[in-house]
């Protein structure tokens, strides 16, 4: 990628950081469309432009909490420091997707508010812009859509759009970036992004593999059938005896292999807050009696 004076996108980013603002840039595209490598190149070029830190270990992540921690590292305090948050969680539907959208929304708001004085750059990748909810979309400053790869030249092409939000209607408008070419105003309808340096690619692939293995392991663990252990019998007298011995409710529940809810229920019965149940069915429903 050329130096910022010859690159309208980097020139726009420099002007924004120099005027004490931060940047949220989203790259969208299908799997294999080079959106991650585009993000790496933009972050790398930005770090050279602003003289900031950028490494895979300290500026790239796949999980929200780790990502936020990295934005607070001392080496990442300089204005113009770029970060990349990858797309994991964007695909799919249902509650998991809604939870992911909610986290992105909170992250964008947090980035806009708590890092305002730091003037940092957030580069975010996900398959489609619509993966973000309405609140998050309105916080994005610039959106890039992948549009093909020239494998011989090792250049990926994107369509860049500046986002403007109408304050009254809250409608988002996607506008071409404008720059001057040979002294004439021109719209930037396509931008070529070079392949990132191989040392960044190698480091990225290592942490991506490690994260993918961790994710796969957690999915397999969740898929395992849950084995229910036999539930122990316990009465009010035994609970109160253990309480007198100084055991806490969680300790009693763990010691006797019952739920914390049932320990609390037995205490309520002892205190006269609830009538003692005589129904064996009731007792079984709370896991005290085996069927």
DRENPAKOL-105652 format. One record per residue (C-alpha): residue in one letter; x, y, z. Coordinates in steps of 0.02 Angstrom, whole numbers, plus 50000, padded with zeros to 5 digits. Layout:
<sites>
   residuo       u       v       w
         A       X       Y       Z
...
</sites>
This chain:
<sites>
   residuo       u       v       w
         X   50000   50000   50000
         X   50064   50173   49957
         X   50107   50304   50085
         X   49958   50400   50152
         X   49982   50551   50039
         X   49946   50438   49890
         X   49811   50337   49977
         X   49642   50421   50008
         X   49592   50299   50146
         X   49751   50321   50247
         X   49743   50509   50216
         X   49566   50511   50286
         X   49620   50408   50437
         X   49767   50524   50473
         X   49657   50679   50464
         X   49533   50602   50585
         X   49664   50548   50713
         X   49753   50716   50699
         X   49589   50804   50742
         X   49575   50706   50907
         X   49450   50574   50849
         X   49447   50384   50848
         X   49398   50267   50707
         X   49284   50116   50690
         X   49313   50030   50524
         X   49217   49874   50474
         X   49271   49752   50337
         X   49137   49636   50267
         X   49155   49489   50151
         X   49129   49303   50136
         X   49253   49171   50196
         X   49412   49177   50093
         X   49379   49353   50025
         X   49536   49421   50111
         X   49449   49529   50240
         X   49566   49471   50379
         X   49723   49502   50275
         X   49651   49671   50223
         X   49631   49712   50408
         X   49810   49659   50445
         X   49879   49768   50305
         X   49776   49920   50356
         X   49828   49900   50538
         X   50010   49876   50491
         X   50011   50028   50376
         X   49921   50131   50507
         X   50050   50086   50639
         X   50189   50143   50522
         X   50095   50303   50481
         X   50066   50351   50663
         X   50223   50271   50735
         X   50123   50159   50852
         X   50133   49981   50915
         X   50055   49841   50814
         X   50087   49657   50843
         X   49975   49505   50827
         X   49995   49464   51011
         X   49952   49637   51079
         X   49831   49709   50951
         X   49729   49565   50876
         X   49600   49455   50961
         X   49444   49348   50938
         X   49364   49373   51109
         X   49286   49531   51178
         X   49363   49532   51352
         X   49539   49496   51290
         X   49518   49628   51156
         X   49468   49762   51282
         X   49617   49717   51392
         X   49734   49742   51244
         X   49666   49916   51210
         X   49721   49961   51386
         X   49900   49898   51374
         X   50031   50034   51408
         X   50115   50002   51240
         X   49950   50036   51153
         X   49917   50208   51228
         X   49983   50313   51084
         X   49854   50399   50969
         X   49824   50305   50808
         X   49857   50133   50881
         X   49762   50003   50777
         X   49670   49849   50841
         X   49584   49705   50752
         X   49435   49607   50820
         X   49394   49454   50717
         X   49222   49392   50665
         X   49195   49241   50779
         X   49011   49236   50832
         X   48942   49336   50687
         X   48867   49191   50592
         X   48716   49087   50640
         X   48554   49141   50719
         X   48449   49131   50875
         X   48503   49177   51050
         X   48689   49153   51017
         X   48688   49278   50873
         X   48586   49403   50974
         X   48707   49387   51119
         X   48853   49418   50999
         X   48766   49572   50927
         X   48735   49639   51101
         X   48920   49620   51145
         X   48973   49707   50985
         X   48854   49850   51021
         X   48925   49872   51196
         X   49102   49861   51131
         X   49073   49996   50999
         X   48991   50112   51126
         X   49133   50079   51249
         X   49263   50110   51114
         X   49181   50274   51065
         X   49168   50336   51245
         X   49311   50266   51349
         X   49444   50276   51212
         X   49391   50445   51143
         X   49543   50530   51219
         X   49659   50392   51156
         X   49611   50414   50972
         X   49627   50228   50935
         X   49579   50132   50778
         X   49462   49982   50787
         X   49460   49870   50633
         X   49320   49743   50643
         X   49284   49600   50524
         X   49123   49504   50498
         X   49036   49422   50347
         X   48897   49550   50323
         X   48865   49726   50383
         X   48690   49668   50433
         X   48771   49552   50562
         X   48786   49709   50669
         X   48630   49773   50753
         X   48559   49945   50714
         X   48644   50031   50860
         X   48816   49966   50815
         X   48797   50007   50630
         X   48767   50190   50670
         X   48935   50200   50760
         X   49038   50140   50612
         X   49138   50275   50522
         X   49193   50180   50368
         X   49143   50014   50290
         X   49241   49910   50165
         X   49162   49774   50060
         X   49280   49646   49984
         X   49269   49640   49795
         X   49397   49517   49726
         X   49579   49466   49732
         X   49719   49477   49604
         X   49821   49326   49657
         X   49965   49363   49538
         X   49992   49538   49605
         X   49939   49486   49782
         X   49817   49630   49793
         X   49641   49622   49864
         X   49509   49748   49810
         X   49378   49829   49920
         X   49238   49955   49897
         X   49257   50090   50031
         X   49108   50187   50098
         X   49099   50331   50221
         X   48946   50317   50333
         X   48836   50465   50375
         X   48687   50453   50493
         X   48537   50569   50478
         X   48505   50631   50655
         X   48318   50650   50627
         X   48277   50489   50534
         X   48427   50386   50597
         X   48447   50323   50420
         X   48625   50274   50369
         X   48694   50338   50203
         X   48842   50253   50118
         X   48946   50379   50022
         X   49101   50365   49916
         X   49258   50443   49986
         X   49313   50593   49882
         X   49492   50642   49842
         X   49586   50742   49712
         X   49674   50660   49564
         X   49773   50776   49453
         X   49685   50920   49538
         X   49511   50854   49498
         X   49383   50793   49628
         X   49363   50604   49611
         X   49259   50471   49698
         X   49354   50324   49772
         X   49248   50177   49710
         X   49381   50041   49726
         X   49539   50023   49830
         X   49679   49896   49811
         X   49757   49828   49971
         X   49922   49734   49967
         X   49950   49565   50048
         X   50012   49590   50227
         X   50194   49551   50274
         X   50222   49365   50296
         X   50283   49379   50475
         X   50112   49450   50522
         X   50022   49315   50424
         X   50122   49176   50508
         X   50091   49246   50682
         X   49907   49271   50646
         X   49881   49094   50580
         X   49961   49023   50738
         X   49844   49113   50858
         X   49695   49079   50744
         X   49734   48892   50748
         X   49752   48896   50937
         X   49588   48989   50958
         X   49497   48873   50836
         X   49556   48721   50933
         X   49497   48800   51096
         X   49328   48842   51019
         X   49308   48667   50948
         X   49349   48590   51117
         X   49220   48698   51206
         X   49086   48652   51077
         X   49123   48466   51100
         X   49115   48486   51290
         X   48945   48569   51278
         X   48884   48430   51164
         X   48926   48294   51291
         X   48773   48218   51375
         X   48759   48278   51553
         X   48769   48138   51682
         X   48656   48165   51831
         X   48727   48098   51993
         X   48612   48013   52119
         X   48540   48143   52237
         X   48567   48123   52422
         X   48426   48127   52549
         X   48435   48267   52678
         X   48312   48339   52803
         X   48290   48502   52896
         X   48376   48440   53054
         X   48534   48394   52960
         X   48540   48563   52872
         X   48522   48657   53035
         X   48653   48546   53118
         X   48777   48588   52980
         X   48733   48773   52994
         X   48772   48767   53181
         X   48939   48689   53138
         X   48979   48843   53035
         X   48948   48776   52859
         X   48884   48901   52731
         X   48738   48860   52616
         X   48850   48829   52464
         X   48962   48716   52571
         X   48812   48616   52631
         X   48748   48596   52454
         X   48918   48536   52393
         X   48947   48422   52544
         X   48778   48334   52526
         X   48768   48338   52336
         X   48607   48439   52326
         X   48560   48606   52251
         X   48586   48771   52341
         X   48402   48808   52308
         X   48349   48656   52410
         X   48462   48704   52557
         X   48382   48875   52559
         X   48208   48798   52547
         X   48240   48686   52698
         X   48300   48837   52799
         X   48140   48929   52755
         X   48039   48781   52815
         X   48135   48778   52979
         X   48105   48964   53005
         X   47920   48940   52978
         X   47920   49039   52815
         X   47842   48893   52723
         X   47740   48744   52777
         X   47835   48581   52782
         X   47783   48478   52630
         X   47726   48301   52663
         X   47705   48250   52482
         X   47837   48129   52420
         X   47805   48197   52247
         X   47852   48371   52305
         X   48009   48305   52385
         X   48057   48210   52229
         X   48029   48364   52120
         X   48158   48457   52221
         X   48283   48315   52204
         X   48276   48248   52380
         X   48199   48077   52348
         X   48247   47956   52212
         X   48105   47896   52103
</sites>
